Amino acid sequence: MIIKENILNNGWHIIKFSDCIKQLNTGLNPRKNFSLGSGKLKYITAKNLTKFGTIDFSKCDFIDEEAKRIIHKRSDIRRGDILFSSRAPIGHCHLITEEPDFYDIGESIFSIRVNQDVVLPEYLCLYLASDYFVKVASKHTTGSIIMEIRISDLMNTEIIIPPREIQKKIAKCLNKIDQKIELNKMVNDNLPHQSLMVA
């Protein structure tokens, strides 16, 4: 693969989004494909991706195993992929760090598989969520009621790529953020139990 790039100072460069990834898929909406509301698996849409890089599972619809099988043929989500909201608010992302066995995604989410020879997924996830990228991407949004970005426009958007070592430092920051979120979750999950103990 030949990558066209603009070289900046100190090893930084600019390439198209399409050169950063191996594939981009979307999820699937119910329509005639399947029904929501049955089963125990989670169905994720753009509204479930948060600005903190997490998934809010508390407000999800439910799907069954057959629906997940149908969706997965199109989404093909797996560990290491980035989930990206294609609809407003643009820029809500989530890096999948565990196998997504208990959920799948709707059509309002892009599933991005990163070319790790070019960029680390942790860096790209944070970049896609940055105010800078959201501002750039928002120039290409369409729709009068619900703003969204098309795959073709996203593919042509330019991405700033730092040297590998800087990407790794950024990845460590993301890991620390994930650890803090997990710690907060553990604390919150135990709060009712602790209040009962105090009472």
C-alpha positions as CSV (number, residue, x, y, z in Angstrom):
1,M,0.0,0.0,0.0
2,I,1.3,3.4,-1.0
3,I,0.5,6.1,1.6
4,K,0.5,9.7,0.5
5,E,1.7,11.9,3.3
6,N,2.8,15.4,4.3
7,I,5.9,15.5,6.4
8,L,5.9,17.9,9.4
9,N,8.7,18.7,11.8
10,N,10.3,16.1,14.1
11,G,8.8,13.0,12.5
12,W,5.2,14.2,12.6
13,H,3.2,13.7,9.4
14,I,-0.3,14.0,7.9
15,I,-2.1,11.2,6.1
16,K,-5.7,10.5,5.1
17,F,-7.9,8.6,7.5
18,S,-8.2,5.8,4.9
19,D,-4.5,5.1,5.2
20,C,-4.7,4.7,9.0
21,I,-7.2,1.8,8.9
22,K,-7.6,-1.8,7.7
23,Q,-11.4,-1.6,7.5
24,L,-14.5,0.4,8.5
25,N,-17.9,-1.2,9.0
26,T,-21.2,-0.1,10.4
27,G,-23.7,-1.8,12.6
28,L,-27.3,-2.7,11.5
29,N,-30.6,-1.2,12.3
30,P,-33.7,-3.4,13.0
31,R,-36.0,-2.6,10.0
32,K,-36.8,-6.0,8.7
33,N,-33.6,-7.6,9.9
34,F,-34.5,-8.3,13.6
35,S,-36.5,-7.0,16.5
36,L,-35.4,-5.1,19.6
37,G,-36.6,-5.7,23.1
38,S,-36.0,-9.5,23.4
39,G,-33.0,-11.3,24.7
40,K,-30.3,-10.3,27.2
41,L,-27.6,-8.9,24.8
42,K,-27.1,-5.1,24.5
43,Y,-27.8,-3.1,21.3
44,I,-25.5,0.0,21.2
45,T,-26.4,3.2,19.2
46,A,-24.7,6.6,19.0
47,K,-26.5,7.8,22.0
48,N,-24.8,5.2,24.2
49,L,-21.3,6.4,23.4
50,T,-20.2,9.0,26.0
51,K,-17.8,11.9,25.7
52,F,-15.6,10.1,28.3
53,G,-14.8,7.2,25.9
54,T,-17.1,4.8,27.6
55,I,-20.3,3.0,26.7
56,D,-23.4,3.7,28.7
57,F,-25.0,0.3,28.9
58,S,-27.8,1.5,31.2
59,K,-29.9,2.9,28.4
60,C,-29.5,0.2,25.8
61,D,-32.1,-1.8,23.9
62,F,-31.9,-5.5,24.1
63,I,-31.3,-8.1,21.3
64,D,-31.2,-11.9,21.3
65,E,-28.4,-14.2,20.0
66,E,-29.9,-14.5,16.5
67,A,-30.1,-10.7,16.1
68,K,-26.5,-10.4,17.2
69,R,-25.5,-13.0,14.7
70,I,-27.2,-11.0,11.9
71,I,-25.6,-7.7,13.0
72,H,-22.2,-9.2,13.5
73,K,-22.0,-10.2,9.8
74,R,-21.9,-6.5,9.0
75,S,-20.2,-4.9,12.0
76,D,-17.6,-7.6,12.7
77,I,-16.6,-5.8,15.9
78,R,-13.8,-7.2,17.9
79,R,-11.2,-6.3,20.6
80,G,-9.0,-3.5,19.4
81,D,-11.6,-1.8,17.2
82,I,-12.7,1.8,17.7
83,L,-16.4,2.5,17.9
84,F,-17.1,6.0,16.5
85,S,-20.4,7.9,16.5
86,S,-21.3,8.9,13.0
87,R,-24.1,11.1,14.2
88,A,-24.3,14.2,16.4
89,P,-22.6,14.6,18.7
90,I,-19.7,13.6,16.4
91,G,-16.6,12.4,18.2
92,H,-17.9,10.1,20.8
93,C,-15.5,7.1,20.7
94,H,-14.8,3.9,22.5
95,L,-11.8,1.6,22.2
96,I,-12.9,-2.0,22.6
97,T,-10.5,-3.6,25.1
98,E,-12.3,-6.8,25.7
99,E,-14.1,-9.2,23.4
100,P,-17.6,-7.7,22.8
101,D,-19.5,-10.9,23.4
102,F,-22.5,-9.3,25.1
103,Y,-23.3,-6.5,22.7
104,D,-23.3,-5.3,19.1
105,I,-23.9,-2.0,17.3
106,G,-26.4,0.0,15.3
107,E,-26.0,1.7,12.0
108,S,-25.2,5.1,13.7
109,I,-21.8,3.7,14.8
110,F,-18.7,3.1,12.7
111,S,-16.5,0.2,13.7
112,I,-12.9,1.1,12.8
113,R,-10.1,-1.5,12.6
114,V,-6.8,0.3,12.8
115,N,-3.7,-0.4,10.7
116,Q,-1.3,-0.7,13.6
117,D,1.7,-0.6,11.3
118,V,0.7,3.1,10.8
119,V,-0.9,4.2,14.1
120,L,-1.8,2.8,17.5
121,P,-5.5,2.4,18.2
122,E,-5.2,4.2,21.5
123,Y,-3.8,7.3,19.8
124,L,-6.3,7.3,17.0
125,C,-9.2,6.9,19.4
126,L,-8.1,9.9,21.4
127,Y,-7.5,11.9,18.2
128,L,-10.9,11.1,16.9
129,A,-12.4,12.4,20.1
130,S,-10.3,15.6,20.2
131,D,-11.9,19.0,19.8
132,Y,-9.6,19.6,16.8
133,F,-10.8,16.5,14.9
134,V,-14.5,17.1,15.8
135,K,-14.2,20.7,14.4
136,V,-12.7,19.4,11.2
137,A,-15.1,16.5,10.8
138,S,-18.1,18.7,11.5
139,K,-17.4,20.7,8.3
140,H,-18.4,17.5,6.4
141,T,-21.6,16.6,8.3
142,T,-24.9,16.4,6.4
143,G,-28.5,16.3,7.4
144,S,-31.1,18.9,8.3
145,I,-32.4,17.2,11.5
146,I,-29.8,14.7,12.6
147,M,-26.2,15.7,11.6
148,E,-24.0,12.9,10.5
149,I,-20.7,12.3,8.7
150,R,-20.5,10.0,5.7
151,I,-18.0,7.3,5.3
152,S,-16.5,8.8,2.1
153,D,-15.9,12.2,3.9
154,L,-14.4,10.5,6.9
155,M,-12.0,8.5,4.7
156,N,-10.7,11.7,3.1
157,T,-10.2,13.5,6.4
158,E,-6.6,14.2,7.2
159,I,-5.1,12.8,10.4
160,I,-2.0,14.1,12.2
161,I,0.3,11.2,13.2
162,P,3.1,11.8,15.7
163,P,6.2,9.5,16.0
164,R,5.6,6.1,17.5
165,E,7.2,6.9,20.9
166,I,4.8,9.8,21.4
167,Q,1.9,7.6,20.4
168,K,2.9,5.1,23.1
169,K,3.0,7.9,25.7
170,I,-0.5,8.9,24.7
171,A,-1.5,5.2,24.9
172,K,-0.3,5.0,28.5
173,C,-2.4,8.1,29.3
174,L,-5.4,6.3,27.9
175,N,-4.7,3.2,30.0
176,K,-4.5,5.4,33.1
177,I,-7.8,7.0,32.2
178,D,-9.4,3.5,31.7
179,Q,-8.0,2.4,35.1
180,K,-9.5,5.4,36.8
181,I,-12.9,4.9,35.2
182,E,-12.8,1.2,36.2
183,L,-11.9,2.2,39.8
184,N,-14.7,4.8,39.9
185,K,-17.1,2.2,38.7
186,M,-16.0,-0.3,41.4
187,V,-16.5,2.4,44.0
188,N,-19.9,3.4,42.7
189,D,-21.0,-0.2,42.6
190,N,-20.2,-0.6,46.2
191,L,-21.7,2.6,47.5
192,P,-25.2,1.2,48.3
193,H,-23.6,-1.7,50.2
194,Q,-21.3,0.6,52.1
195,S,-24.2,2.9,53.1
196,L,-26.1,-0.1,54.4
197,M,-23.1,-1.1,56.4
198,V,-22.8,2.4,58.0
199,A,-26.6,2.4,58.8
